[in-house]
Amino acid sequence: MDYTFIKSLGRKDIDLVLEMLESCLPFQYAERDTLEKLTSYCDKGFFIAGIFDGEDLAGYAVSSILVGESVKNTFNAYNVQTDREIWAPAGILNNCIIKDEYRGRGFQRELLKVREVVAQNNNVEEIYTSVHIKNINSIENLMRAGYKPLGQHIKSDEWIFFGKLLKDPVYFSHPSRIVL
Ligand SMILES: CC(C)(COP(=O)(O)OP(=O)(O)OC[C@H]1O[C@@H](n2cnc3c(N)ncnc32)[C@H](O)[C@@H]1OP(=O)(O)O)[C@@H](O)C(=O)NCCC(=O)NCCS
């Protein structure tokens, strides 16, 4: 009997991920991870969640934690203005790919939830991601999960920066006054 489950992927699963990616039709609004990129996620200790349907890898999603000045620099790159002076560690949703035949079954939403839990378990209270303005499915999933648009990339303004507080409220002043 088939069943779905999510598990953390590591170095030994890279070939499986690459095989899954090879079976996907081209996609426009996400990076197609390579061996180098997946290896670097493992080297840097990024979290990779795989969602399985029985033995079949149906999709995966990557998240990481930014600290200190990199958080500030990321905010600046997306034109997000805030008067905060202390930069807490921030969770980042890096990528999420679902195999074509498994799309529309809520798998991206499941992988979103699990990455939030992992961020919280690592004492991260804020989580951010960048999504292409035309990636309607991802934007709807994020907004439904409580993410708010916070800014647009300074150089490549079709990329929108979304954020969500996993705990206490923080105030941002761009593009309009938003309470997360
Ligand atoms: C964007 C992407 C990750 C969404 O994954 P997903 O598991 O299909 O997303 P979900 O099922 O959680 O939600 C998709 C929404 O679109 C709807 N949908 C309907 N048919 C769909 C289809 N064929 N494909 C995708 N979404 C579909 C879903 O029903 C759902 O909305 P609903 O809950 O109101 O029904 C997936 O399409 C994908 O891998 N795309 C290519 C790579 C990419 O763009 N990644 C995102 C980077 S941010």
The ligand as an SDF file (V2000), in Angstrom:
LIG
                    3D

 48 50  0  0  0  0  0  0  0  0999 V2000
    5.3500   25.4590   -7.1420 C   0  0  0  0  0  0  0  0  0  0  0  0
    5.3000   24.0090   -6.6890 C   0  0  0  0  0  0  0  0  0  0  0  0
    6.4310   23.7210   -5.7050 C   0  0  0  0  0  0  0  0  0  0  0  0
    3.9390   23.7580   -6.0000 C   0  0  0  0  0  0  0  0  0  0  0  0
    3.9500   22.4590   -5.4550 O   0  0  0  0  0  0  0  0  0  0  0  0
    2.5920   21.6660   -5.1660 P   0  0  0  0  0  0  0  0  0  0  0  0
    2.8950   20.5630   -4.2310 O   0  0  0  0  0  0  0  0  0  0  0  0
    1.9330   21.3520   -6.4360 O   0  0  0  0  0  0  0  0  0  0  0  0
    1.7630   22.7830   -4.4110 O   0  0  0  0  0  0  0  0  0  0  0  0
    0.4550   22.5170   -3.5460 P   0  0  0  0  0  0  0  0  0  0  0  0
   -0.2600   21.2910   -4.0300 O   0  0  0  0  0  0  0  0  0  0  0  0
    0.8650   22.5800   -2.1020 O   0  0  0  0  0  0  0  0  0  0  0  0
   -0.4030   23.8020   -3.8870 O   0  0  0  0  0  0  0  0  0  0  0  0
   -0.6070   24.1750   -5.2290 C   0  0  0  0  0  0  0  0  0  0  0  0
   -1.9300   24.8580   -5.4330 C   0  0  0  0  0  0  0  0  0  0  0  0
   -2.1720   24.8930   -6.8300 O   0  0  0  0  0  0  0  0  0  0  0  0
   -3.2180   24.0020   -7.1950 C   0  0  0  0  0  0  0  0  0  0  0  0
   -2.9530   23.1470   -8.3660 N   0  0  0  0  0  0  0  0  0  0  0  0
   -3.8940   22.5760   -9.0710 C   0  0  0  0  0  0  0  0  0  0  0  0
   -3.3750   21.8740  -10.0610 N   0  0  0  0  0  0  0  0  0  0  0  0
   -2.0700   22.0030   -9.9970 C   0  0  0  0  0  0  0  0  0  0  0  0
   -1.0050   21.4920  -10.7520 C   0  0  0  0  0  0  0  0  0  0  0  0
   -1.1570   20.6910  -11.7870 N   0  0  0  0  0  0  0  0  0  0  0  0
    0.2370   21.8370  -10.3780 N   0  0  0  0  0  0  0  0  0  0  0  0
    0.4230   22.6320   -9.3210 C   0  0  0  0  0  0  0  0  0  0  0  0
   -0.5680   23.1340   -8.5790 N   0  0  0  0  0  0  0  0  0  0  0  0
   -1.8000   22.8240   -8.9010 C   0  0  0  0  0  0  0  0  0  0  0  0
   -3.3350   23.1110   -6.0160 C   0  0  0  0  0  0  0  0  0  0  0  0
   -4.6000   22.5420   -6.0150 O   0  0  0  0  0  0  0  0  0  0  0  0
   -3.0550   24.0370   -4.8530 C   0  0  0  0  0  0  0  0  0  0  0  0
   -4.1070   24.8980   -4.5900 O   0  0  0  0  0  0  0  0  0  0  0  0
   -5.3960   24.4230   -3.7390 P   0  0  0  0  0  0  0  0  0  0  0  0
   -4.9020   23.9570   -2.4130 O   0  0  0  0  0  0  0  0  0  0  0  0
   -6.2500   25.6210   -3.6710 O   0  0  0  0  0  0  0  0  0  0  0  0
   -6.0150   23.2930   -4.4610 O   0  0  0  0  0  0  0  0  0  0  0  0
    5.4090   23.0190   -7.8820 C   0  0  0  0  0  0  0  0  0  0  0  0
    4.4520   23.3990   -8.8500 O   0  0  0  0  0  0  0  0  0  0  0  0
    6.7880   22.9890   -8.5150 C   0  0  0  0  0  0  0  0  0  0  0  0
    7.6460   22.1880   -8.1300 O   0  0  0  0  0  0  0  0  0  0  0  0
    7.0380   23.8770   -9.5040 N   0  0  0  0  0  0  0  0  0  0  0  0
    8.3330   23.9720  -10.1840 C   0  0  0  0  0  0  0  0  0  0  0  0
    9.4150   24.5230   -9.3070 C   0  0  0  0  0  0  0  0  0  0  0  0
    9.0010   25.7810   -8.5620 C   0  0  0  0  0  0  0  0  0  0  0  0
    8.5320   26.7360   -9.1540 O   0  0  0  0  0  0  0  0  0  0  0  0
    9.2300   25.7770   -7.2490 N   0  0  0  0  0  0  0  0  0  0  0  0
    8.8380   26.8480   -6.3470 C   0  0  0  0  0  0  0  0  0  0  0  0
    9.9590   27.7100   -5.9550 C   0  0  0  0  0  0  0  0  0  0  0  0
    9.3760   28.9370   -4.7710 S   0  0  0  0  0  0  0  0  0  0  0  0
  1  2  1  0
  2  3  1  0
  2  4  1  0
  2 36  1  0
  4  5  1  0
  5  6  1  0
  6  7  2  0
  6  8  1  0
  6  9  1  0
  9 10  1  0
 10 11  2  0
 10 12  1  0
 10 13  1  0
 13 14  1  0
 14 15  1  0
 15 16  1  0
 15 30  1  0
 16 17  1  0
 17 18  1  0
 17 28  1  0
 18 19  1  0
 18 27  1  0
 19 20  2  0
 20 21  1  0
 21 22  1  0
 21 27  2  0
 22 23  1  0
 22 24  2  0
 24 25  1  0
 25 26  2  0
 26 27  1  0
 28 29  1  0
 28 30  1  0
 30 31  1  0
 31 32  1  0
 32 33  2  0
 32 34  1  0
 32 35  1  0
 36 37  1  0
 36 38  1  0
 38 39  2  0
 38 40  1  0
 40 41  1  0
 41 42  1  0
 42 43  1  0
 43 44  2  0
 43 45  1  0
 45 46  1  0
 46 47  1  0
 47 48  1  0
M  END
$$$$
